[in-house]
Amino acid sequence: MNNLELLQNEAFTENIDTISYPFSSKRIKGLYCNGTIAINKNIDTNSEKTCILAEELGHYYTTVGNIIEQRTTSDQKQKFRAWAWSYNRLIGLSGIINAYKKKCQSLSDIAEFLNVTEEFLLESLKYYKGKYGICTTVDNYVI
């Protein structure tokens, strides 16, 4: 199974419905609400659907209440926790090491290998840099 199928299966196991929804705004890519994850029906690639589903599952696991407007620091922290969950679920430091082992040379190579979007990969790298600093060591690999 690929990552999208694994996440869909995880959602099913958690009794979360996943639907394709025609959001009126192209800005909205996904939304979790009351046991349903809606993904914008205009998303074409599996890698983008995977990233969106991971983030929305991150909201399911880490978020309480309505944080759509991002009005408070608490809302922003919850959004950050959902992102962190999705980065760790789809990439993780081990994913970066595995991409290196497979001789991925560029951002696009790594994103393709991990089946994520380049944007998602870049954001995850910013997250890891903020968490670990300029480098960290995992299993004798310096990242």
C-alpha positions in Angstrom: 0.0 0.0 0.0 1.2 3.5 -0.7 1.0 6.3 1.9 -2.3 7.6 0.7 -3.9 4.2 1.0 -2.3 3.7 4.5 -3.7 7.1 5.7 -7.1 6.3 4.2 -7.1 3.0 6.0 -6.0 4.7 9.2 -8.9 7.1 8.9 -11.3 4.2 8.3 -10.0 2.4 11.4 -10.6 5.6 13.4 -14.2 5.8 12.0 -13.3 9.0 10.1 -15.1 9.5 6.7 -13.0 10.9 3.9 -14.8 12.7 1.1 -13.9 14.7 -1.9 -15.6 18.1 -1.6 -16.0 21.0 -4.0 -14.9 23.8 -1.8 -15.9 27.2 -3.3 -12.4 28.6 -2.4 -9.3 27.1 -4.1 -7.4 28.3 -0.9 -9.1 25.5 1.1 -7.4 22.2 0.4 -8.8 20.1 3.3 -10.9 20.3 6.4 -11.5 18.0 9.4 -14.8 18.4 11.2 -16.8 16.0 13.4 -15.4 12.8 12.2 -15.1 13.7 8.5 -12.1 14.8 6.5 -13.0 16.7 3.3 -10.4 17.1 0.6 -10.8 19.6 -2.2 -12.0 17.7 -5.2 -9.8 19.8 -7.4 -6.6 18.3 -6.0 -5.2 16.2 -8.8 -2.0 14.5 -7.5 -1.9 11.6 -5.0 1.1 13.2 -3.3 -0.8 16.4 -2.6 -3.9 14.4 -1.4 -1.5 12.4 0.9 -0.1 15.6 2.4 -3.6 17.0 3.0 -5.0 13.9 4.5 -2.0 13.6 6.8 -2.4 17.1 8.0 -6.2 16.6 8.6 -5.5 13.4 10.5 -3.0 15.5 12.5 -5.9 17.8 13.4 -8.0 14.8 14.4 -5.2 13.6 16.7 -4.0 16.9 18.1 -6.7 19.6 17.8 -9.6 20.6 19.9 -12.3 23.0 18.8 -12.6 25.3 15.8 -9.2 26.7 14.8 -10.1 27.8 11.3 -9.7 31.5 11.9 -6.4 31.2 13.8 -7.4 34.0 16.1 -5.5 33.0 19.2 -2.0 31.7 20.1 -3.7 28.5 21.2 -5.2 28.0 17.7 -1.8 28.6 16.1 -0.1 26.1 18.4 -2.7 23.5 17.6 -2.2 24.1 13.8 1.5 23.7 14.4 1.0 20.4 16.3 -1.1 19.0 13.4 1.6 20.0 10.9 4.3 18.4 13.1 2.3 15.2 13.3 1.9 15.1 9.5 5.6 15.8 8.9 6.6 13.0 11.3 4.1 10.6 9.9 5.0 11.1 6.2 8.7 12.0 6.4 10.5 11.9 9.7 14.3 11.9 10.0 14.3 8.3 8.9 12.7 9.3 5.6 15.4 11.8 4.9 18.0 9.2 5.7 16.2 6.7 3.4 16.1 9.2 0.6 19.9 9.7 1.0 20.5 6.0 0.9 18.5 5.9 -2.4 20.8 8.5 -3.8 18.2 11.3 -4.1 20.0 14.4 -5.2 17.5 17.1 -5.3 14.4 18.4 -3.5 12.2 17.0 -6.2 13.9 13.6 -6.0 13.4 13.5 -2.3 9.7 14.6 -2.5 9.1 12.0 -5.3 10.7 9.3 -3.3 8.7 10.1 -0.1 5.5 10.7 -2.2 5.0 14.2 -0.8 4.9 17.6 -2.5 8.0 19.8 -2.6 6.2 22.4 -0.6 5.3 19.9 2.1 9.0 18.7 2.2 10.3 22.2 2.4 8.0 23.0 5.3 9.0 19.8 7.1 12.6 20.7 6.7 11.9 24.1 8.3 10.1 22.4 11.1 13.1 20.0 11.7 15.6 22.8 11.6 13.5 24.7 14.2 13.3 21.6 16.4 16.9 20.2 16.0 18.9 23.3 14.9 21.2 23.3 11.9 22.0 19.5 12.2 21.3 16.4 14.2 22.6 12.9 14.3 20.5 9.8 13.8 21.9 6.3 13.5 25.4 7.7 12.6 23.9 10.0 9.9 24.3 13.7 10.3 21.2 15.5 8.9 
